Amino acid sequence: MSASPFEFHPELCRIPQNQENVVAVSCHEDMAAGSQWLERIEPFLQEVLARLELSGWELSVLFCRDPFIQQLNREYRGLDMPTDVLSFNDGSVYQDEDAVEWFSAGDIVVSVDTLARNAVEFSVTQDQELKRLLIHGVLHLAGMDHSDNAPEQPMLQFQEEILSHFMAEKDILLDK
């Protein structure tokens, strides 16, 4: 996908000690922020990046509603309909003030409306679908792609393999 419509400001993010990656999580203005599940996104993505052996990454995740993601889908993909997840690759490398090199991977945008519909359509929990969409976005930022949504696509098979490692993990959306 093309360059991100969002500007990521690493200077505004505190880099956690002993973390190999920086993950910023936010909600679009069309959503109420402050949900407890939002706090669980960053640790989950830290685990995904570790499993993929990716370090020195910086990425952001934006949660929104269908109208906003439809606008992005129309503008960047020419498709005038909502979608579940979009990834905007950045791919630049920079050094911070401590001369640590970071890979600015890009941005992931997730529609909570489409996520909920997908969960019903695929007979999975919303938590499982959320994990799937986040993994899907990371794989796109890592340079993987698929020509369609057929389960035989190598990227989608890899996505499900990664997801299987996180199914026994604590739910993001609900406490077990």
Stockholm file with secondary structure:
# STOCKHOLM 1.0

chainA/1-176         MSASPFEFHPELCRIPQNQENVVAVSCHEDMAAGSQWLERIEPFLQEVLARLELSGWELSVLFCRDPFIQQLNREYRGLDMPTDVLSFNDGSVYQDEDAVEWFSAGDIVVSVDTLARNAVEFSVTQDQELKRLLIHGVLHLAGMDHSDNAPEQPMLQFQEEILSHFMAEKDILLDK
#=GR chainA/1-176 SS CCCCSSCCCGGGSCCCTTCSSEEEEEECTTSCCCCGGGGGHHHHHHHHHHHTTCCSEEEEEEEECHHHHHHHHHHHHSCCSCCSEEEEEEEEEEECTTCCEEEEEEEEEEEHHHHHHHHHHTTCCHHHHHHHHHHHHHHHHTTCCCSSCCTTSHHHHHHHHHHHHHTTSCCSSSCC
#=GC SS_cons         CCCCSSCCCGGGSCCCTTCSSEEEEEECTTSCCCCGGGGGHHHHHHHHHHHTTCCSEEEEEEEECHHHHHHHHHHHHSCCSCCSEEEEEEEEEEECTTCCEEEEEEEEEEEHHHHHHHHHHTTCCHHHHHHHHHHHHHHHHTTCCCSSCCTTSHHHHHHHHHHHHHTTSCCSSSCC
//
